[in-house]
């Protein structure tokens, strides 16, 4: 499944609920899922990790849908020409630099 397909899949499945919840409520759900991912990372449970990564990605797609953001376009704009910090395809920024 591509990123645009994921966004459309999520929109079709939950779009009406997501619009009612709004960006703030959706962001809180995303944060909760990130917390659950953190717990799965601590436990090193591969099955739980896969499910939590899926949840985080789905809620990120949901939030993007609610805010009218095309994630593929956003990724291309930010990273399509390489690292946003140094501009290289293989990042040459120092470890303390967040691109």
Biopython code that builds the backbone (N, CA, C, O; Angstrom):
import numpy as np
from Bio.PDB.StructureBuilder import StructureBuilder

atoms = [
    (1, "UNK", "N", (0.846, -1.173, 0.000)),
    (1, "UNK", "CA", (0.000, 0.000, 0.000)),
    (1, "UNK", "C", (0.894, 1.239, 0.000)),
    (1, "UNK", "O", (1.810, 1.346, 0.815)),
    (2, "UNK", "N", (0.631, 2.160, -0.900)),
    (2, "UNK", "CA", (1.399, 3.400, -0.952)),
    (2, "UNK", "C", (0.852, 4.393, 0.073)),
    (2, "UNK", "O", (-0.225, 4.193, 0.633)),
    (3, "UNK", "N", (1.594, 5.444, 0.304)),
    (3, "UNK", "CA", (1.141, 6.475, 1.235)),
    (3, "UNK", "C", (-0.173, 7.118, 0.785)),
    (3, "UNK", "O", (-1.073, 7.286, 1.607)),
    (4, "UNK", "N", (-0.314, 7.487, -0.506)),
    (4, "UNK", "CA", (-1.617, 8.020, -0.934)),
    (4, "UNK", "C", (-2.751, 7.008, -0.763)),
    (4, "UNK", "O", (-3.869, 7.379, -0.404)),
    (5, "UNK", "N", (-2.463, 5.737, -1.019)),
    (5, "UNK", "CA", (-3.476, 4.706, -0.833)),
    (5, "UNK", "C", (-3.864, 4.581, 0.641)),
    (5, "UNK", "O", (-5.038, 4.402, 0.967)),
    (6, "UNK", "N", (-2.879, 4.676, 1.518)),
    (6, "UNK", "CA", (-3.156, 4.623, 2.949)),
    (6, "UNK", "C", (-4.056, 5.783, 3.361)),
    (6, "UNK", "O", (-5.047, 5.583, 4.062)),
    (7, "UNK", "N", (-3.714, 6.992, 2.929)),
    (7, "UNK", "CA", (-4.531, 8.145, 3.300)),
    (7, "UNK", "C", (-5.964, 7.988, 2.812)),
    (7, "UNK", "O", (-6.905, 8.296, 3.543)),
    (8, "UNK", "N", (-6.135, 7.518, 1.602)),
    (8, "UNK", "CA", (-7.476, 7.334, 1.055)),
    (8, "UNK", "C", (-8.208, 6.203, 1.769)),
    (8, "UNK", "O", (-9.406, 6.310, 2.033)),
    (9, "UNK", "N", (-7.505, 5.133, 2.079)),
    (9, "UNK", "CA", (-8.085, 4.003, 2.806)),
    (9, "UNK", "C", (-8.613, 4.460, 4.164)),
    (9, "UNK", "O", (-9.735, 4.130, 4.546)),
    (10, "UNK", "N", (-7.794, 5.221, 4.886)),
    (10, "UNK", "CA", (-8.179, 5.740, 6.198)),
    (10, "UNK", "C", (-9.351, 6.711, 6.051)),
    (10, "UNK", "O", (-10.282, 6.684, 6.856)),
    (11, "UNK", "N", (-9.309, 7.571, 5.023)),
    (11, "UNK", "CA", (-10.387, 8.531, 4.788)),
    (11, "UNK", "C", (-11.709, 7.801, 4.556)),
    (11, "UNK", "O", (-12.740, 8.181, 5.111)),
    (12, "UNK", "N", (-11.673, 6.749, 3.734)),
    (12, "UNK", "CA", (-12.898, 6.006, 3.444)),
    (12, "UNK", "C", (-13.427, 5.288, 4.684)),
    (12, "UNK", "O", (-14.636, 5.236, 4.909)),
    (13, "UNK", "N", (-12.519, 4.738, 5.483)),
    (13, "UNK", "CA", (-12.927, 3.958, 6.639)),
    (13, "UNK", "C", (-13.442, 4.843, 7.789)),
    (13, "UNK", "O", (-14.437, 4.517, 8.437)),
    (14, "UNK", "N", (-12.750, 5.960, 8.029)),
    (14, "UNK", "CA", (-13.023, 6.747, 9.237)),
    (14, "UNK", "C", (-13.285, 8.232, 8.991)),
    (14, "UNK", "O", (-13.485, 8.981, 9.946)),
    (15, "UNK", "N", (-13.290, 8.667, 7.745)),
    (15, "UNK", "CA", (-13.341, 10.100, 7.447)),
    (15, "UNK", "C", (-14.433, 10.868, 8.161)),
    (15, "UNK", "O", (-14.179, 11.954, 8.682)),
    (16, "UNK", "N", (-15.639, 10.335, 8.200)),
    (16, "UNK", "CA", (-16.743, 11.059, 8.828)),
    (16, "UNK", "C", (-16.522, 11.213, 10.329)),
    (16, "UNK", "O", (-16.860, 12.251, 10.899)),
    (17, "UNK", "N", (-15.959, 10.193, 10.974)),
    (17, "UNK", "CA", (-15.671, 10.273, 12.403)),
    (17, "UNK", "C", (-14.524, 11.247, 12.664)),
    (17, "UNK", "O", (-14.547, 12.014, 13.627)),
    (18, "UNK", "N", (-13.518, 11.200, 11.782)),
    (18, "UNK", "CA", (-12.347, 12.060, 11.955)),
    (18, "UNK", "C", (-12.720, 13.535, 11.862)),
    (18, "UNK", "O", (-12.234, 14.355, 12.642)),
    (19, "UNK", "N", (-13.580, 13.867, 10.910)),
    (19, "UNK", "CA", (-14.014, 15.259, 10.759)),
    (19, "UNK", "C", (-14.757, 15.734, 12.003)),
    (19, "UNK", "O", (-14.587, 16.876, 12.428)),
    (20, "UNK", "N", (-15.569, 14.877, 12.579)),
    (20, "UNK", "CA", (-16.301, 15.244, 13.791)),
    (20, "UNK", "C", (-15.361, 15.447, 14.978)),
    (20, "UNK", "O", (-15.565, 16.349, 15.791)),
    (21, "UNK", "N", (-14.327, 14.605, 15.073)),
    (21, "UNK", "CA", (-13.380, 14.677, 16.179)),
    (21, "UNK", "C", (-12.510, 15.918, 16.070)),
    (21, "UNK", "O", (-12.202, 16.562, 17.072)),
    (22, "UNK", "N", (-12.116, 16.250, 14.839)),
    (22, "UNK", "CA", (-11.284, 17.423, 14.612)),
    (22, "UNK", "C", (-9.804, 17.163, 14.846)),
    (22, "UNK", "O", (-9.403, 16.086, 15.287)),
    (23, "UNK", "N", (-9.013, 18.165, 14.542)),
    (23, "UNK", "CA", (-7.557, 18.044, 14.615)),
    (23, "UNK", "C", (-7.064, 17.848, 16.049)),
    (23, "UNK", "O", (-6.170, 17.036, 16.290)),
    (24, "UNK", "N", (-7.632, 18.578, 16.989)),
    (24, "UNK", "CA", (-7.136, 18.491, 18.368)),
    (24, "UNK", "C", (-7.365, 17.105, 18.957)),
    (24, "UNK", "O", (-6.457, 16.522, 19.549)),
    (25, "UNK", "N", (-8.582, 16.575, 18.795)),
    (25, "UNK", "CA", (-8.873, 15.242, 19.305)),
    (25, "UNK", "C", (-8.053, 14.172, 18.607)),
    (25, "UNK", "O", (-7.594, 13.218, 19.235)),
    (26, "UNK", "N", (-7.874, 14.338, 17.304)),
    (26, "UNK", "CA", (-7.082, 13.384, 16.535)),
    (26, "UNK", "C", (-5.625, 13.414, 16.973)),
    (26, "UNK", "O", (-4.986, 12.367, 17.075)),
    (27, "UNK", "N", (-5.096, 14.601, 17.230)),
    (27, "UNK", "CA", (-3.716, 14.722, 17.688)),
    (27, "UNK", "C", (-3.530, 14.017, 19.032)),
    (27, "UNK", "O", (-2.505, 13.376, 19.259)),
    (28, "UNK", "N", (-4.511, 14.133, 19.914)),
    (28, "UNK", "CA", (-4.405, 13.448, 21.211)),
    (28, "UNK", "C", (-4.364, 11.928, 21.032)),
    (28, "UNK", "O", (-3.613, 11.247, 21.730)),
    (29, "UNK", "N", (-5.168, 11.387, 20.100)),
    (29, "UNK", "CA", (-5.126, 9.953, 19.818)),
    (29, "UNK", "C", (-3.758, 9.566, 19.264)),
    (29, "UNK", "O", (-3.204, 8.532, 19.639)),
    (30, "UNK", "N", (-3.208, 10.402, 18.365)),
    (30, "UNK", "CA", (-1.875, 10.130, 17.820)),
    (30, "UNK", "C", (-0.849, 10.067, 18.947)),
    (30, "UNK", "O", (-0.010, 9.167, 18.977)),
    (31, "UNK", "N", (-0.915, 11.010, 19.864)),
    (31, "UNK", "CA", (0.037, 11.031, 20.991)),
    (31, "UNK", "C", (-0.098, 9.781, 21.851)),
    (31, "UNK", "O", (0.901, 9.223, 22.304)),
    (32, "UNK", "N", (-1.332, 9.345, 22.076)),
    (32, "UNK", "CA", (-1.543, 8.129, 22.855)),
    (32, "UNK", "C", (-0.907, 6.926, 22.162)),
    (32, "UNK", "O", (-0.284, 6.084, 22.809)),
    (33, "UNK", "N", (-1.069, 6.855, 20.847)),
    (33, "UNK", "CA", (-0.478, 5.743, 20.097)),
    (33, "UNK", "C", (1.045, 5.798, 20.103)),
    (33, "UNK", "O", (1.698, 4.755, 20.134)),
    (34, "UNK", "N", (1.617, 6.990, 20.075)),
    (34, "UNK", "CA", (3.076, 7.117, 20.170)),
    (34, "UNK", "C", (3.538, 6.595, 21.536)),
    (34, "UNK", "O", (4.579, 5.945, 21.631)),
    (35, "UNK", "N", (2.778, 6.876, 22.575)),
    (35, "UNK", "CA", (3.102, 6.349, 23.899)),
    (35, "UNK", "C", (3.049, 4.827, 23.925)),
    (35, "UNK", "O", (3.900, 4.182, 24.539)),
    (36, "UNK", "N", (2.053, 4.256, 23.261)),
    (36, "UNK", "CA", (1.962, 2.797, 23.195)),
    (36, "UNK", "C", (3.119, 2.212, 22.384)),
    (36, "UNK", "O", (3.600, 1.121, 22.688)),
    (37, "UNK", "N", (3.562, 2.928, 21.362)),
    (37, "UNK", "CA", (4.735, 2.490, 20.601)),
    (37, "UNK", "C", (5.977, 2.515, 21.488)),
    (37, "UNK", "O", (6.809, 1.610, 21.428)),
    (38, "UNK", "N", (6.097, 3.546, 22.303)),
    (38, "UNK", "CA", (7.236, 3.639, 23.227)),
    (38, "UNK", "C", (7.261, 2.436, 24.173)),
    (38, "UNK", "O", (8.321, 1.867, 24.434)),
    (39, "UNK", "N", (6.105, 2.057, 24.677)),
    (39, "UNK", "CA", (6.032, 0.897, 25.572)),
    (39, "UNK", "C", (6.430, -0.380, 24.834)),
    (39, "UNK", "O", (7.146, -1.220, 25.381)),
    (40, "UNK", "N", (5.967, -0.525, 23.596)),
    (40, "UNK", "CA", (6.319, -1.719, 22.810)),
    (40, "UNK", "C", (7.817, -1.755, 22.518)),
    (40, "UNK", "O", (8.418, -2.829, 22.498)),
    (41, "UNK", "N", (8.416, -0.602, 22.295)),
    (41, "UNK", "CA", (9.872, -0.544, 22.067)),
    (41, "UNK", "C", (10.622, -1.000, 23.316)),
    (41, "UNK", "O", (11.613, -1.724, 23.218)),
    (42, "UNK", "N", (10.158, -0.581, 24.473)),
    (42, "UNK", "CA", (10.802, -0.980, 25.732)),
    (42, "UNK", "C", (10.710, -2.480, 25.946)),
    (42, "UNK", "O", (11.645, -3.098, 26.457)),
    (43, "UNK", "N", (9.587, -3.066, 25.558)),
    (43, "UNK", "CA", (9.358, -4.484, 25.798)),
    (43, "UNK", "C", (9.976, -5.385, 24.744)),
    (43, "UNK", "O", (10.042, -6.599, 24.936)),
    (44, "UNK", "N", (10.429, -4.815, 23.632)),
    (44, "UNK", "CA", (11.012, -5.586, 22.527)),
    (44, "UNK", "C", (10.088, -6.700, 22.045)),
    (44, "UNK", "O", (10.543, -7.797, 21.722)),
    (45, "UNK", "N", (8.799, -6.414, 21.998)),
    (45, "UNK", "CA", (7.798, -7.364, 21.523)),
    (45, "UNK", "C", (7.533, -7.057, 20.057)),
    (45, "UNK", "O", (6.873, -6.066, 19.746)),
    (46, "UNK", "N", (8.034, -7.888, 19.152)),
    (46, "UNK", "CA", (7.957, -7.629, 17.710)),
    (46, "UNK", "C", (6.517, -7.509, 17.216)),
    (46, "UNK", "O", (6.210, -6.634, 16.407)),
    (47, "UNK", "N", (5.641, -8.379, 17.694)),
    (47, "UNK", "CA", (4.241, -8.326, 17.278)),
    (47, "UNK", "C", (3.605, -7.008, 17.711)),
    (47, "UNK", "O", (2.940, -6.345, 16.915)),
    (48, "UNK", "N", (3.805, -6.633, 18.960)),
    (48, "UNK", "CA", (3.260, -5.374, 19.471)),
    (48, "UNK", "C", (3.872, -4.188, 18.722)),
    (48, "UNK", "O", (3.178, -3.216, 18.425)),
    (49, "UNK", "N", (5.167, -4.269, 18.419)),
    (49, "UNK", "CA", (5.823, -3.190, 17.670)),
    (49, "UNK", "C", (5.148, -2.970, 16.318)),
    (49, "UNK", "O", (4.850, -1.834, 15.948)),
    (50, "UNK", "N", (4.909, -4.048, 15.587)),
    (50, "UNK", "CA", (4.278, -3.923, 14.274)),
    (50, "UNK", "C", (2.908, -3.274, 14.385)),
    (50, "UNK", "O", (2.571, -2.382, 13.606)),
    (51, "UNK", "N", (2.121, -3.722, 15.353)),
    (51, "UNK", "CA", (0.774, -3.166, 15.515)),
    (51, "UNK", "C", (0.819, -1.697, 15.920)),
    (51, "UNK", "O", (0.018, -0.898, 15.436)),
    (52, "UNK", "N", (1.739, -1.336, 16.796)),
    (52, "UNK", "CA", (1.819, 0.058, 17.248)),
    (52, "UNK", "C", (2.375, 0.973, 16.147)),
    (52, "UNK", "O", (1.931, 2.113, 16.011)),
    (53, "UNK", "N", (3.340, 0.481, 15.366)),
    (53, "UNK", "CA", (3.797, 1.276, 14.222)),
    (53, "UNK", "C", (2.632, 1.524, 13.271)),
    (53, "UNK", "O", (2.475, 2.629, 12.751)),
    (54, "UNK", "N", (1.818, 0.501, 13.046)),
    (54, "UNK", "CA", (0.653, 0.652, 12.164)),
    (54, "UNK", "C", (-0.322, 1.681, 12.727)),
    (54, "UNK", "O", (-0.849, 2.510, 11.984)),
    (55, "UNK", "N", (-0.560, 1.632, 14.031)),
    (55, "UNK", "CA", (-1.468, 2.599, 14.652)),
    (55, "UNK", "C", (-0.949, 4.030, 14.521)),
    (55, "UNK", "O", (-1.703, 4.942, 14.183)),
    (56, "UNK", "N", (0.343, 4.218, 14.791)),
    (56, "UNK", "CA", (0.921, 5.565, 14.696)),
    (56, "UNK", "C", (0.802, 6.094, 13.266)),
    (56, "UNK", "O", (0.427, 7.247, 13.052)),
    (57, "UNK", "N", (1.119, 5.253, 12.305)),
    (57, "UNK", "CA", (1.028, 5.673, 10.912)),
    (57, "UNK", "C", (-0.416, 5.984, 10.519)),
    (57, "UNK", "O", (-0.673, 6.965, 9.821)),
    (58, "UNK", "N", (-1.346, 5.159, 10.960)),
    (58, "UNK", "CA", (-2.763, 5.399, 10.650)),
    (58, "UNK", "C", (-3.256, 6.698, 11.267)),
    (58, "UNK", "O", (-3.972, 7.458, 10.614)),
    (59, "UNK", "N", (-2.886, 6.963, 12.509)),
    (59, "UNK", "CA", (-3.326, 8.199, 13.147)),
    (59, "UNK", "C", (-2.636, 9.419, 12.544)),
    (59, "UNK", "O", (-3.230, 10.496, 12.490)),
    (60, "UNK", "N", (-1.402, 9.271, 12.094)),
    (60, "UNK", "CA", (-0.736, 10.369, 11.391)),
    (60, "UNK", "C", (-1.463, 10.659, 10.072)),
    (60, "UNK", "O", (-1.686, 11.818, 9.723)),
    (61, "UNK", "N", (-1.827, 9.608, 9.351)),
    (61, "UNK", "CA", (-2.588, 9.779, 8.113)),
    (61, "UNK", "C", (-3.941, 10.420, 8.405)),
    (61, "UNK", "O", (-4.408, 11.267, 7.643)),
    (62, "UNK", "N", (-4.562, 10.023, 9.494)),
    (62, "UNK", "CA", (-5.839, 10.608, 9.890)),
    (62, "UNK", "C", (-5.704, 12.098, 10.144)),
    (62, "UNK", "O", (-6.512, 12.892, 9.662)),
    (63, "UNK", "N", (-4.686, 12.474, 10.899)),
    (63, "UNK", "CA", (-4.472, 13.894, 11.203)),
    (63, "UNK", "C", (-4.187, 14.683, 9.925)),
    (63, "UNK", "O", (-4.687, 15.795, 9.754)),
    (64, "UNK", "N", (-3.397, 14.115, 9.041)),
    (64, "UNK", "CA", (-3.124, 14.768, 7.761)),
    (64, "UNK", "C", (-4.417, 14.950, 6.974)),
    (64, "UNK", "O", (-4.637, 16.008, 6.385)),
    (65, "UNK", "N", (-5.269, 13.937, 6.957)),
    (65, "UNK", "CA", (-6.553, 14.042, 6.267)),
    (65, "UNK", "C", (-7.404, 15.161, 6.855)),
    (65, "UNK", "O", (-7.972, 15.968, 6.119)),
    (66, "UNK", "N", (-7.490, 15.206, 8.171)),
    (66, "UNK", "CA", (-8.303, 16.224, 8.834)),
    (66, "UNK", "C", (-7.805, 17.629, 8.489)),
    (66, "UNK", "O", (-8.598, 18.555, 8.318)),
    (67, "UNK", "N", (-6.495, 17.773, 8.390)),
    (67, "UNK", "CA", (-5.908, 19.090, 8.103)),
    (67, "UNK", "C", (-5.705, 19.344, 6.614)),
    (67, "UNK", "O", (-5.204, 20.403, 6.239)),
    (68, "UNK", "N", (-6.080, 18.404, 5.765)),
    (68, "UNK", "CA", (-5.961, 18.598, 4.318)),
    (68, "UNK", "C", (-4.530, 18.565, 3.805)),
    (68, "UNK", "O", (-4.190, 19.264, 2.850)),
    (69, "UNK", "N", (-3.695, 17.753, 4.438)),
    (69, "UNK", "CA", (-2.287, 17.634, 4.048)),
    (69, "UNK", "C", (-2.092, 16.339, 3.272)),
    (69, "UNK", "O", (-2.457, 15.263, 3.744)),
    (70, "UNK", "N", (-1.518, 16.448, 2.087)),
    (70, "UNK", "CA", (-1.140, 15.280, 1.288)),
    (70, "UNK", "C", (0.246, 14.850, 1.768)),
    (70, "UNK", "O", (1.237, 15.527, 1.494)),
    (71, "UNK", "N", (0.314, 13.739, 2.474)),
    (71, "UNK", "CA", (1.585, 13.306, 3.057)),
    (71, "UNK", "C", (2.658, 13.046, 2.009)),
    (71, "UNK", "O", (3.823, 13.371, 2.240)),
    (72, "UNK", "N", (2.304, 12.475, 0.877)),
    (72, "UNK", "CA", (3.294, 12.224, -0.180)),
    (72, "UNK", "C", (3.902, 13.528, -0.671)),
    (72, "UNK", "O", (5.116, 13.631, -0.848)),
    (73, "UNK", "N", (3.056, 14.512, -0.889)),
    (73, "UNK", "CA", (3.533, 15.822, -1.340)),
    (73, "UNK", "C", (4.420, 16.467, -0.268)),
    (73, "UNK", "O", (5.456, 17.055, -0.579)),
    (74, "UNK", "N", (4.005, 16.349, 0.982)),
    (74, "UNK", "CA", (4.781, 16.935, 2.074)),
    (74, "UNK", "C", (6.164, 16.293, 2.183)),
    (74, "UNK", "O", (7.160, 16.990, 2.376)),
    (75, "UNK", "N", (6.226, 14.961, 2.060)),
    (75, "UNK", "CA", (7.504, 14.250, 2.117)),
    (75, "UNK", "C", (8.399, 14.665, 0.952)),
    (75, "UNK", "O", (9.592, 14.910, 1.126)),
    (76, "UNK", "N", (7.806, 14.739, -0.229)),
    (76, "UNK", "CA", (8.570, 15.140, -1.414)),
    (76, "UNK", "C", (9.128, 16.557, -1.246)),
    (76, "UNK", "O", (10.291, 16.811, -1.560)),
    (77, "UNK", "N", (8.301, 17.468, -0.755)),
    (77, "UNK", "CA", (8.756, 18.854, -0.545)),
    (77, "UNK", "C", (9.905, 18.924, 0.457)),
    (77, "UNK", "O", (10.874, 19.655, 0.251)),
    (78, "UNK", "N", (9.790, 18.162, 1.538)),
    (78, "UNK", "CA", (10.784, 18.252, 2.612)),
    (78, "UNK", "C", (12.044, 17.440, 2.327)),
    (78, "UNK", "O", (13.150, 17.907, 2.599)),
    (79, "UNK", "N", (11.895, 16.229, 1.783)),
    (79, "UNK", "CA", (13.024, 15.310, 1.648)),
    (79, "UNK", "C", (13.342, 14.888, 0.219)),
    (79, "UNK", "O", (14.273, 14.115, -0.001)),
    (80, "UNK", "N", (12.594, 15.377, -0.741)),
    (80, "UNK", "CA", (12.738, 14.933, -2.120)),
    (80, "UNK", "C", (14.075, 15.228, -2.767)),
    (80, "UNK", "O", (14.449, 14.568, -3.736)),
    (81, "UNK", "N", (14.796, 16.200, -2.256)),
    (81, "UNK", "CA", (16.105, 16.544, -2.829)),
    (81, "UNK", "C", (17.243, 16.187, -1.887)),
    (81, "UNK", "O", (18.381, 16.613, -2.081)),
    (82, "UNK", "N", (16.927, 15.403, -0.870)),
    (82, "UNK", "CA", (17.949, 14.996, 0.087)),
    (82, "UNK", "C", (17.682, 15.568, 1.468)),
    (82, "UNK", "O", (16.586, 16.041, 1.766)),
    (83, "UNK", "N", (18.691, 15.515, 2.285)),
    (83, "UNK", "CA", (18.604, 15.991, 3.663)),
    (83, "UNK", "C", (18.256, 17.481, 3.683)),
    (83, "UNK", "O", (18.914, 18.270, 3.004)),
    (84, "UNK", "N", (17.247, 17.877, 4.439)),
    (84, "UNK", "CA", (16.909, 19.295, 4.505)),
    (84, "UNK", "C", (18.003, 20.140, 5.160)),
    (84, "UNK", "O", (18.063, 21.352, 4.956)),
    (85, "UNK", "N", (18.864, 19.498, 5.942)),
    (85, "UNK", "CA", (19.937, 20.236, 6.605)),
    (85, "UNK", "C", (21.126, 20.511, 5.700)),
    (85, "UNK", "O", (21.553, 21.657, 5.560)),
    (86, "UNK", "N", (21.665, 19.453, 5.080)),
    (86, "UNK", "CA", (22.881, 19.603, 4.274)),
    (86, "UNK", "C", (22.611, 19.518, 2.774)),
    (86, "UNK", "O", (23.472, 19.873, 1.969)),
    (87, "UNK", "N", (21.422, 19.052, 2.395)),
    (87, "UNK", "CA", (21.064, 18.955, 0.991)),
    (87, "UNK", "C", (21.609, 17.727, 0.272)),
    (87, "UNK", "O", (21.415, 17.579, -0.934)),
    (88, "UNK", "N", (22.287, 16.852, 0.998)),
    (88, "UNK", "CA", (22.867, 15.663, 0.362)),
    (88, "UNK", "C", (21.933, 14.469, 0.476)),
    (88, "UNK", "O", (21.143, 14.372, 1.414)),
    (89, "UNK", "N", (22.032, 13.561, -0.490)),
    (89, "UNK", "CA", (21.201, 12.366, -0.482)),
    (89, "UNK", "C", (21.539, 11.467, 0.706)),
    (89, "UNK", "O", (20.647, 10.868, 1.306)),
    (90, "UNK", "N", (22.808, 11.374, 1.040)),
    (90, "UNK", "CA", (23.240, 10.696, 2.260)),
    (90, "UNK", "C", (23.680, 11.792, 3.214)),
    (90, "UNK", "O", (24.671, 12.483, 2.975)),
    (91, "UNK", "N", (22.933, 11.940, 4.295)),
    (91, "UNK", "CA", (23.126, 13.063, 5.221)),
    (91, "UNK", "C", (24.573, 13.151, 5.712)),
    (91, "UNK", "O", (25.175, 12.161, 6.127)),
    (92, "UNK", "N", (25.106, 14.374, 5.650)),
    (92, "UNK", "CA", (26.458, 14.632, 6.151)),
    (92, "UNK", "C", (26.428, 15.586, 7.349)),
    (92, "UNK", "O", (27.468, 16.089, 7.774)),
    (93, "UNK", "N", (25.225, 15.832, 7.893)),
    (93, "UNK", "CA", (25.105, 16.703, 9.058)),
    (93, "UNK", "C", (25.765, 16.025, 10.266)),
    (93, "UNK", "O", (25.808, 14.798, 10.350)),
    (94, "UNK", "N", (26.258, 16.809, 11.166)),
    (94, "UNK", "CA", (26.818, 16.266, 12.390)),
    (94, "UNK", "C", (25.728, 15.581, 13.211)),
    (94, "UNK", "O", (24.542, 15.854, 13.027)),
    (95, "UNK", "N", (26.131, 14.691, 14.116)),
    (95, "UNK", "CA", (25.163, 13.945, 14.911)),
    (95, "UNK", "C", (24.303, 14.829, 15.782)),
    (95, "UNK", "O", (23.175, 14.455, 16.105)),
    (96, "UNK", "N", (24.799, 15.994, 16.173)),
    (96, "UNK", "CA", (24.022, 16.877, 17.038)),
    (96, "UNK", "C", (23.042, 17.748, 16.268)),
    (96, "UNK", "O", (22.253, 18.478, 16.867)),
    (97, "UNK", "N", (23.088, 17.673, 14.941)),
    (97, "UNK", "CA", (22.205, 18.486, 14.100)),
    (97, "UNK", "C", (20.964, 17.694, 13.743)),
    (97, "UNK", "O", (21.058, 16.573, 13.241)),
    (98, "UNK", "N", (19.798, 18.274, 14.000)),
    (98, "UNK", "CA", (18.541, 17.635, 13.604)),
    (98, "UNK", "C", (18.128, 18.240, 12.271)),
    (98, "UNK", "O", (17.827, 19.431, 12.201)),
    (99, "UNK", "N", (18.109, 17.429, 11.206)),
    (99, "UNK", "CA", (17.723, 17.992, 9.900)),
    (99, "UNK", "C", (16.268, 18.387, 9.841)),
    (99, "UNK", "O", (15.802, 18.873, 8.810)),
]
sb = StructureBuilder()
sb.init_structure("model")
sb.init_model(0)
sb.init_chain("A")
sb.init_seg("    ")
for serial, (resi, resn, name, xyz) in enumerate(atoms, 1):
    if name == "N":
        sb.init_residue(resn, " ", resi, " ")
    sb.init_atom(name, np.array(xyz, "f"), 0.0, 1.0, " ", f" {name:<3s}", serial, name[0])
structure = sb.get_structure()
